Amino acid sequence: MPNSTEIKGKWNELKGQLKQKYAELTDDDLTYEEGKDDEMWGKLQQKLGKTKKEILSLFE
């Protein structure tokens, strides 16, 4: 599972993977803003019905 530094460095690639797998995700759902990590993960968890760990496991 990638750590937060790896996620930040590869966010555009990871974002593309999420959008391909979950068409219901919007650019707003996947907007990464420094210091708002928890807010973004919360949106993703709510929209996908998965835990952060489950979402991160998609990138392994």
N, CA, C and O atoms as a Maestro MAE file, in Angstrom:
{
 s_m_m2io_version
 :::
 2.0.0
}

f_m_ct {
 s_m_title
 :::
 protein
 m_atom[240] {
  # First column is atom index #
  i_m_mmod_type
  r_m_x_coord
  r_m_y_coord
  r_m_z_coord
  i_m_residue_number
  s_m_chain_name
  s_m_pdb_residue_name
  s_m_pdb_atom_name
  i_m_atomic_number
  :::
  1 25 0.860 -1.175 0.000 1 A "MET " " N  " 7
  2 3 0.000 0.000 0.000 1 A "MET " " CA " 6
  3 2 0.903 1.234 0.000 1 A "MET " " C  " 6
  4 15 1.843 1.305 0.793 1 A "MET " " O  " 8
  5 25 0.637 2.199 -0.869 2 A "PRO " " N  " 7
  6 3 1.490 3.390 -0.947 2 A "PRO " " CA " 6
  7 2 1.342 4.265 0.283 2 A "PRO " " C  " 6
  8 15 0.274 4.332 0.893 2 A "PRO " " O  " 8
  9 25 2.441 4.942 0.643 3 A "ASN " " N  " 7
  10 3 2.362 5.882 1.763 3 A "ASN " " CA " 6
  11 2 1.979 7.264 1.236 3 A "ASN " " C  " 6
  12 15 1.870 7.461 0.026 3 A "ASN " " O  " 8
  13 25 1.777 8.211 2.137 4 A "SER " " N  " 7
  14 3 1.266 9.528 1.727 4 A "SER " " CA " 6
  15 2 2.229 10.264 0.803 4 A "SER " " C  " 6
  16 15 1.779 11.001 -0.074 4 A "SER " " O  " 8
  17 25 3.539 10.090 0.967 5 A "THR " " N  " 7
  18 3 4.509 10.746 0.086 5 A "THR " " CA " 6
  19 2 4.404 10.186 -1.330 5 A "THR " " C  " 6
  20 15 4.457 10.935 -2.305 5 A "THR " " O  " 8
  21 25 4.257 8.869 -1.437 6 A "GLU " " N  " 7
  22 3 4.112 8.245 -2.752 6 A "GLU " " CA " 6
  23 2 2.813 8.690 -3.417 6 A "GLU " " C  " 6
  24 15 2.775 8.919 -4.626 6 A "GLU " " O  " 8
  25 25 1.767 8.810 -2.635 7 A "ILE " " N  " 7
  26 3 0.475 9.240 -3.170 7 A "ILE " " CA " 6
  27 2 0.582 10.654 -3.715 7 A "ILE " " C  " 6
  28 15 0.119 10.916 -4.825 7 A "ILE " " O  " 8
  29 25 1.176 11.567 -2.970 8 A "LYS " " N  " 7
  30 3 1.324 12.951 -3.424 8 A "LYS " " CA " 6
  31 2 2.117 13.021 -4.723 8 A "LYS " " C  " 6
  32 15 1.764 13.773 -5.631 8 A "LYS " " O  " 8
  33 25 3.191 12.235 -4.810 9 A "GLY " " N  " 7
  34 3 4.047 12.257 -5.988 9 A "GLY " " CA " 6
  35 2 3.405 11.679 -7.231 9 A "GLY " " C  " 6
  36 15 3.757 12.056 -8.348 9 A "GLY " " O  " 8
  37 25 2.467 10.768 -7.044 10 A "LYS " " N  " 7
  38 3 1.848 10.091 -8.183 10 A "LYS " " CA " 6
  39 2 0.358 10.384 -8.284 10 A "LYS " " C  " 6
  40 15 -0.375 9.620 -8.911 10 A "LYS " " O  " 8
  41 25 -0.102 11.472 -7.682 11 A "TRP " " N  " 7
  42 3 -1.535 11.688 -7.575 11 A "TRP " " CA " 6
  43 2 -2.255 11.707 -8.921 11 A "TRP " " C  " 6
  44 15 -3.336 11.128 -9.036 11 A "TRP " " O  " 8
  45 25 -1.694 12.351 -9.938 12 A "ASN " " N  " 7
  46 3 -2.382 12.408 -11.242 12 A "ASN " " CA " 6
  47 2 -2.577 11.016 -11.829 12 A "ASN " " C  " 6
  48 15 -3.631 10.717 -12.390 12 A "ASN " " O  " 8
  49 25 -1.569 10.173 -11.700 13 A "GLU " " N  " 7
  50 3 -1.680 8.799 -12.196 13 A "GLU " " CA " 6
  51 2 -2.726 8.022 -11.385 13 A "GLU " " C  " 6
  52 15 -3.560 7.319 -11.956 13 A "GLU " " O  " 8
  53 25 -2.680 8.149 -10.081 14 A "LEU " " N  " 7
  54 3 -3.619 7.448 -9.212 14 A "LEU " " CA " 6
  55 2 -5.048 7.939 -9.435 14 A "LEU " " C  " 6
  56 15 -5.996 7.153 -9.435 14 A "LEU " " O  " 8
  57 25 -5.183 9.236 -9.621 15 A "LYS " " N  " 7
  58 3 -6.493 9.829 -9.875 15 A "LYS " " CA " 6
  59 2 -7.100 9.241 -11.152 15 A "LYS " " C  " 6
  60 15 -8.291 8.932 -11.196 15 A "LYS " " O  " 8
  61 25 -6.281 9.092 -12.173 16 A "GLY " " N  " 7
  62 3 -6.748 8.505 -13.430 16 A "GLY " " CA " 6
  63 2 -7.218 7.070 -13.245 16 A "GLY " " C  " 6
  64 15 -8.222 6.656 -13.826 16 A "GLY " " O  " 8
  65 25 -6.490 6.316 -12.434 17 A "GLN " " N  " 7
  66 3 -6.880 4.932 -12.159 17 A "GLN " " CA " 6
  67 2 -8.222 4.876 -11.447 17 A "GLN " " C  " 6
  68 15 -9.063 4.037 -11.772 17 A "GLN " " O  " 8
  69 25 -8.430 5.759 -10.482 18 A "LEU " " N  " 7
  70 3 -9.704 5.795 -9.758 18 A "LEU " " CA " 6
  71 2 -10.857 6.166 -10.684 18 A "LEU " " C  " 6
  72 15 -11.931 5.570 -10.611 18 A "LEU " " O  " 8
  73 25 -10.635 7.153 -11.558 19 A "LYS " " N  " 7
  74 3 -11.696 7.588 -12.479 19 A "LYS " " CA " 6
  75 2 -12.053 6.479 -13.469 19 A "LYS " " C  " 6
  76 15 -13.216 6.340 -13.848 19 A "LYS " " O  " 8
  77 25 -11.070 5.694 -13.886 20 A "GLN " " N  " 7
  78 3 -11.350 4.584 -14.795 20 A "GLN " " CA " 6
  79 2 -12.172 3.507 -14.104 20 A "GLN " " C  " 6
  80 15 -13.085 2.936 -14.701 20 A "GLN " " O  " 8
  81 25 -11.851 3.235 -12.862 21 A "LYS " " N  " 7
  82 3 -12.526 2.165 -12.125 21 A "LYS " " CA " 6
  83 2 -13.894 2.607 -11.610 21 A "LYS " " C  " 6
  84 15 -14.828 1.806 -11.562 21 A "LYS " " O  " 8
  85 25 -14.016 3.881 -11.225 22 A "TYR " " N  " 7
  86 3 -15.255 4.398 -10.650 22 A "TYR " " CA " 6
  87 2 -15.691 5.635 -11.436 22 A "TYR " " C  " 6
  88 15 -15.293 6.754 -11.113 22 A "TYR " " O  " 8
  89 25 -16.490 5.432 -12.445 23 A "ALA " " N  " 7
  90 3 -16.918 6.504 -13.336 23 A "ALA " " CA " 6
  91 2 -17.701 7.590 -12.618 23 A "ALA " " C  " 6
  92 15 -17.766 8.721 -13.100 23 A "ALA " " O  " 8
  93 25 -18.302 7.267 -11.464 24 A "GLU " " N  " 7
  94 3 -19.095 8.252 -10.736 24 A "GLU " " CA " 6
  95 2 -18.249 9.315 -10.034 24 A "GLU " " C  " 6
  96 15 -18.792 10.304 -9.541 24 A "GLU " " O  " 8
  97 25 -16.939 9.128 -9.983 25 A "LEU " " N  " 7
  98 3 -16.071 10.128 -9.350 25 A "LEU " " CA " 6
  99 2 -15.883 11.328 -10.264 25 A "LEU " " C  " 6
  100 15 -15.706 11.182 -11.473 25 A "LEU " " O  " 8
  101 25 -15.924 12.504 -9.676 26 A "THR " " N  " 7
  102 3 -15.724 13.740 -10.430 26 A "THR " " CA " 6
  103 2 -14.348 14.315 -10.117 26 A "THR " " C  " 6
  104 15 -13.673 13.866 -9.191 26 A "THR " " O  " 8
  105 25 -13.940 15.310 -10.895 27 A "ASP " " N  " 7
  106 3 -12.679 15.989 -10.622 27 A "ASP " " CA " 6
  107 2 -12.699 16.628 -9.233 27 A "ASP " " C  " 6
  108 15 -11.678 16.652 -8.545 27 A "ASP " " O  " 8
  109 25 -13.855 17.141 -8.823 28 A "ASP " " N  " 7
  110 3 -13.973 17.736 -7.489 28 A "ASP " " CA " 6
  111 2 -13.725 16.706 -6.396 28 A "ASP " " C  " 6
  112 15 -13.108 17.018 -5.377 28 A "ASP " " O  " 8
  113 25 -14.198 15.485 -6.600 29 A "ASP " " N  " 7
  114 3 -13.974 14.418 -5.621 29 A "ASP " " CA " 6
  115 2 -12.492 14.097 -5.481 29 A "ASP " " C  " 6
  116 15 -12.033 13.685 -4.416 29 A "ASP " " O  " 8
  117 25 -11.766 14.287 -6.548 30 A "LEU " " N  " 7
  118 3 -10.362 13.874 -6.597 30 A "LEU " " CA " 6
  119 2 -9.377 15.035 -6.527 30 A "LEU " " C  " 6
  120 15 -8.195 14.863 -6.824 30 A "LEU " " O  " 8
  121 25 -9.846 16.203 -6.141 31 A "THR " " N  " 7
  122 3 -8.966 17.359 -6.039 31 A "THR " " CA " 6
  123 2 -8.126 17.237 -4.780 31 A "THR " " C  " 6
  124 15 -8.649 17.165 -3.668 31 A "THR " " O  " 8
  125 25 -6.816 17.216 -4.976 32 A "TYR " " N  " 7
  126 3 -5.896 17.139 -3.842 32 A "TYR " " CA " 6
  127 2 -5.446 18.542 -3.483 32 A "TYR " " C  " 6
  128 15 -4.862 19.249 -4.305 32 A "TYR " " O  " 8
  129 25 -5.722 18.937 -2.257 33 A "GLU " " N  " 7
  130 3 -5.263 20.232 -1.764 33 A "GLU " " CA " 6
  131 2 -4.418 19.994 -0.532 33 A "GLU " " C  " 6
  132 15 -4.808 19.249 0.368 33 A "GLU " " O  " 8
  133 25 -3.261 20.629 -0.494 34 A "GLU " " N  " 7
  134 3 -2.358 20.495 0.639 34 A "GLU " " CA " 6
  135 2 -3.094 20.811 1.930 34 A "GLU " " C  " 6
  136 15 -3.755 21.844 2.035 34 A "GLU " " O  " 8
  137 25 -2.982 19.935 2.904 35 A "GLY " " N  " 7
  138 3 -3.617 20.142 4.197 35 A "GLY " " CA " 6
  139 2 -5.059 19.690 4.279 35 A "GLY " " C  " 6
  140 15 -5.664 19.744 5.350 35 A "GLY " " O  " 8
  141 25 -5.631 19.239 3.149 36 A "LYS " " N  " 7
  142 3 -7.029 18.792 3.146 36 A "LYS " " CA " 6
  143 2 -7.144 17.322 2.758 36 A "LYS " " C  " 6
  144 15 -8.146 16.895 2.184 36 A "LYS " " O  " 8
  145 25 -6.113 16.565 3.077 37 A "ASP " " N  " 7
  146 3 -6.089 15.140 2.753 37 A "ASP " " CA " 6
  147 2 -7.296 14.419 3.349 37 A "ASP " " C  " 6
  148 15 -7.990 13.673 2.658 37 A "ASP " " O  " 8
  149 25 -7.538 14.652 4.636 38 A "ASP " " N  " 7
  150 3 -8.621 13.942 5.322 38 A "ASP " " CA " 6
  151 2 -9.976 14.231 4.702 38 A "ASP " " C  " 6
  152 15 -10.825 13.345 4.604 38 A "ASP " " O  " 8
  153 25 -10.177 15.477 4.284 39 A "GLU " " N  " 7
  154 3 -11.446 15.849 3.651 39 A "GLU " " CA " 6
  155 2 -11.639 15.087 2.340 39 A "GLU " " C  " 6
  156 15 -12.728 14.584 2.063 39 A "GLU " " O  " 8
  157 25 -10.581 15.006 1.539 40 A "MET " " N  " 7
  158 3 -10.656 14.299 0.272 40 A "MET " " CA " 6
  159 2 -10.918 12.817 0.505 40 A "MET " " C  " 6
  160 15 -11.783 12.235 -0.149 40 A "MET " " O  " 8
  161 25 -10.183 12.197 1.430 41 A "TRP " " N  " 7
  162 3 -10.389 10.775 1.713 41 A "TRP " " CA " 6
  163 2 -11.796 10.530 2.227 41 A "TRP " " C  " 6
  164 15 -12.414 9.521 1.885 41 A "TRP " " O  " 8
  165 25 -12.308 11.436 3.040 42 A "GLY " " N  " 7
  166 3 -13.679 11.301 3.541 42 A "GLY " " CA " 6
  167 2 -14.697 11.296 2.412 42 A "GLY " " C  " 6
  168 15 -15.628 10.491 2.410 42 A "GLY " " O  " 8
  169 25 -14.517 12.202 1.449 43 A "LYS " " N  " 7
  170 3 -15.419 12.246 0.286 43 A "LYS " " CA " 6
  171 2 -15.364 10.936 -0.491 43 A "LYS " " C  " 6
  172 15 -16.395 10.381 -0.871 43 A "LYS " " O  " 8
  173 25 -14.144 10.450 -0.722 44 A "LEU " " N  " 7
  174 3 -13.980 9.204 -1.480 44 A "LEU " " CA " 6
  175 2 -14.597 8.025 -0.740 44 A "LEU " " C  " 6
  176 15 -15.260 7.184 -1.347 44 A "LEU " " O  " 8
  177 25 -14.381 7.965 0.562 45 A "GLN " " N  " 7
  178 3 -14.935 6.870 1.353 45 A "GLN " " CA " 6
  179 2 -16.454 6.882 1.297 45 A "GLN " " C  " 6
  180 15 -17.088 5.838 1.145 45 A "GLN " " O  " 8
  181 25 -17.023 8.054 1.418 46 A "GLN " " N  " 7
  182 3 -18.481 8.179 1.400 46 A "GLN " " CA " 6
  183 2 -19.039 7.805 0.025 46 A "GLN " " C  " 6
  184 15 -20.019 7.066 -0.069 46 A "GLN " " O  " 8
  185 25 -18.427 8.308 -1.022 47 A "LYS " " N  " 7
  186 3 -18.937 8.080 -2.372 47 A "LYS " " CA " 6
  187 2 -18.775 6.620 -2.816 47 A "LYS " " C  " 6
  188 15 -19.642 6.071 -3.494 47 A "LYS " " O  " 8
  189 25 -17.653 6.000 -2.426 48 A "LEU " " N  " 7
  190 3 -17.375 4.638 -2.877 48 A "LEU " " CA " 6
  191 2 -17.831 3.577 -1.884 48 A "LEU " " C  " 6
  192 15 -17.920 2.400 -2.236 48 A "LEU " " O  " 8
  193 25 -18.119 3.976 -0.656 49 A "GLY " " N  " 7
  194 3 -18.523 3.007 0.357 49 A "GLY " " CA " 6
  195 2 -17.383 2.085 0.759 49 A "GLY " " C  " 6
  196 15 -17.607 0.924 1.104 49 A "GLY " " O  " 8
  197 25 -16.159 2.604 0.713 50 A "LYS " " N  " 7
  198 3 -14.970 1.826 1.051 50 A "LYS " " CA " 6
  199 2 -14.151 2.589 2.085 50 A "LYS " " C  " 6
  200 15 -14.284 3.806 2.223 50 A "LYS " " O  " 8
  201 25 -13.305 1.862 2.808 51 A "THR " " N  " 7
  202 3 -12.412 2.509 3.768 51 A "THR " " CA " 6
  203 2 -11.211 3.072 3.015 51 A "THR " " C  " 6
  204 15 -10.970 2.716 1.862 51 A "THR " " O  " 8
  205 25 -10.470 3.942 3.667 52 A "LYS " " N  " 7
  206 3 -9.267 4.501 3.055 52 A "LYS " " CA " 6
  207 2 -8.313 3.371 2.699 52 A "LYS " " C  " 6
  208 15 -7.703 3.384 1.630 52 A "LYS " " O  " 8
  209 25 -8.180 2.393 3.590 53 A "LYS " " N  " 7
  210 3 -7.283 1.266 3.358 53 A "LYS " " CA " 6
  211 2 -7.709 0.485 2.107 53 A "LYS " " C  " 6
  212 15 -6.865 0.077 1.309 53 A "LYS " " O  " 8
  213 25 -9.015 0.281 1.943 54 A "GLU " " N  " 7
  214 3 -9.513 -0.427 0.760 54 A "GLU " " CA " 6
  215 2 -9.229 0.362 -0.510 54 A "GLU " " C  " 6
  216 15 -8.872 -0.221 -1.534 54 A "GLU " " O  " 8
  217 25 -9.383 1.666 -0.455 55 A "ILE " " N  " 7
  218 3 -9.118 2.518 -1.629 55 A "ILE " " CA " 6
  219 2 -7.625 2.466 -1.970 55 A "ILE " " C  " 6
  220 15 -7.252 2.307 -3.132 55 A "ILE " " O  " 8
  221 25 -6.784 2.600 -0.954 56 A "LEU " " N  " 7
  222 3 -5.336 2.567 -1.183 56 A "LEU " " CA " 6
  223 2 -4.869 1.223 -1.724 56 A "LEU " " C  " 6
  224 15 -3.906 1.159 -2.487 56 A "LEU " " O  " 8
  225 25 -5.550 0.148 -1.332 57 A "SER " " N  " 7
  226 3 -5.146 -1.177 -1.807 57 A "SER " " CA " 6
  227 2 -5.356 -1.331 -3.319 57 A "SER " " C  " 6
  228 15 -4.763 -2.216 -3.936 57 A "SER " " O  " 8
  229 25 -6.190 -0.483 -3.913 58 A "LEU " " N  " 7
  230 3 -6.400 -0.523 -5.356 58 A "LEU " " CA " 6
  231 2 -5.130 -0.166 -6.129 58 A "LEU " " C  " 6
  232 15 -5.004 -0.499 -7.308 58 A "LEU " " O  " 8
  233 25 -4.194 0.508 -5.469 59 A "PHE " " N  " 7
  234 3 -2.978 0.990 -6.135 59 A "PHE " " CA " 6
  235 2 -1.792 0.053 -5.979 59 A "PHE " " C  " 6
  236 15 -0.685 0.397 -6.393 59 A "PHE " " O  " 8
  237 25 -1.992 -1.114 -5.396 60 A "GLU " " N  " 7
  238 3 -0.879 -2.043 -5.203 60 A "GLU " " CA " 6
  239 2 -0.574 -2.809 -6.443 60 A "GLU " " C  " 6
  240 15 0.338 -3.635 -6.450 60 A "GLU " " O  " 8
  :::
 }
 m_bond[239] {
  # First column is bond index #
  i_m_from
  i_m_to
  i_m_order
  :::
  1 1 2 1
  2 2 3 1
  3 3 4 2
  4 3 5 1
  5 5 6 1
  6 6 7 1
  7 7 8 2
  8 7 9 1
  9 9 10 1
  10 10 11 1
  11 11 12 2
  12 11 13 1
  13 13 14 1
  14 14 15 1
  15 15 16 2
  16 15 17 1
  17 17 18 1
  18 18 19 1
  19 19 20 2
  20 19 21 1
  21 21 22 1
  22 22 23 1
  23 23 24 2
  24 23 25 1
  25 25 26 1
  26 26 27 1
  27 27 28 2
  28 27 29 1
  29 29 30 1
  30 30 31 1
  31 31 32 2
  32 31 33 1
  33 33 34 1
  34 34 35 1
  35 35 36 2
  36 35 37 1
  37 37 38 1
  38 38 39 1
  39 39 40 2
  40 39 41 1
  41 41 42 1
  42 42 43 1
  43 43 44 2
  44 43 45 1
  45 45 46 1
  46 46 47 1
  47 47 48 2
  48 47 49 1
  49 49 50 1
  50 50 51 1
  51 51 52 2
  52 51 53 1
  53 53 54 1
  54 54 55 1
  55 55 56 2
  56 55 57 1
  57 57 58 1
  58 58 59 1
  59 59 60 2
  60 59 61 1
  61 61 62 1
  62 62 63 1
  63 63 64 2
  64 63 65 1
  65 65 66 1
  66 66 67 1
  67 67 68 2
  68 67 69 1
  69 69 70 1
  70 70 71 1
  71 71 72 2
  72 71 73 1
  73 73 74 1
  74 74 75 1
  75 75 76 2
  76 75 77 1
  77 77 78 1
  78 78 79 1
  79 79 80 2
  80 79 81 1
  81 81 82 1
  82 82 83 1
  83 83 84 2
  84 83 85 1
  85 85 86 1
  86 86 87 1
  87 87 88 2
  88 87 89 1
  89 89 90 1
  90 90 91 1
  91 91 92 2
  92 91 93 1
  93 93 94 1
  94 94 95 1
  95 95 96 2
  96 95 97 1
  97 97 98 1
  98 98 99 1
  99 99 100 2
  100 99 101 1
  101 101 102 1
  102 102 103 1
  103 103 104 2
  104 103 105 1
  105 105 106 1
  106 106 107 1
  107 107 108 2
  108 107 109 1
  109 109 110 1
  110 110 111 1
  111 111 112 2
  112 111 113 1
  113 113 114 1
  114 114 115 1
  115 115 116 2
  116 115 117 1
  117 117 118 1
  118 118 119 1
  119 119 120 2
  120 119 121 1
  121 121 122 1
  122 122 123 1
  123 123 124 2
  124 123 125 1
  125 125 126 1
  126 126 127 1
  127 127 128 2
  128 127 129 1
  129 129 130 1
  130 130 131 1
  131 131 132 2
  132 131 133 1
  133 133 134 1
  134 134 135 1
  135 135 136 2
  136 135 137 1
  137 137 138 1
  138 138 139 1
  139 139 140 2
  140 139 141 1
  141 141 142 1
  142 142 143 1
  143 143 144 2
  144 143 145 1
  145 145 146 1
  146 146 147 1
  147 147 148 2
  148 147 149 1
  149 149 150 1
  150 150 151 1
  151 151 152 2
  152 151 153 1
  153 153 154 1
  154 154 155 1
  155 155 156 2
  156 155 157 1
  157 157 158 1
  158 158 159 1
  159 159 160 2
  160 159 161 1
  161 161 162 1
  162 162 163 1
  163 163 164 2
  164 163 165 1
  165 165 166 1
  166 166 167 1
  167 167 168 2
  168 167 169 1
  169 169 170 1
  170 170 171 1
  171 171 172 2
  172 171 173 1
  173 173 174 1
  174 174 175 1
  175 175 176 2
  176 175 177 1
  177 177 178 1
  178 178 179 1
  179 179 180 2
  180 179 181 1
  181 181 182 1
  182 182 183 1
  183 183 184 2
  184 183 185 1
  185 185 186 1
  186 186 187 1
  187 187 188 2
  188 187 189 1
  189 189 190 1
  190 190 191 1
  191 191 192 2
  192 191 193 1
  193 193 194 1
  194 194 195 1
  195 195 196 2
  196 195 197 1
  197 197 198 1
  198 198 199 1
  199 199 200 2
  200 199 201 1
  201 201 202 1
  202 202 203 1
  203 203 204 2
  204 203 205 1
  205 205 206 1
  206 206 207 1
  207 207 208 2
  208 207 209 1
  209 209 210 1
  210 210 211 1
  211 211 212 2
  212 211 213 1
  213 213 214 1
  214 214 215 1
  215 215 216 2
  216 215 217 1
  217 217 218 1
  218 218 219 1
  219 219 220 2
  220 219 221 1
  221 221 222 1
  222 222 223 1
  223 223 224 2
  224 223 225 1
  225 225 226 1
  226 226 227 1
  227 227 228 2
  228 227 229 1
  229 229 230 1
  230 230 231 1
  231 231 232 2
  232 231 233 1
  233 233 234 1
  234 234 235 1
  235 235 236 2
  236 235 237 1
  237 237 238 1
  238 238 239 1
  239 239 240 2
  :::
 }
}
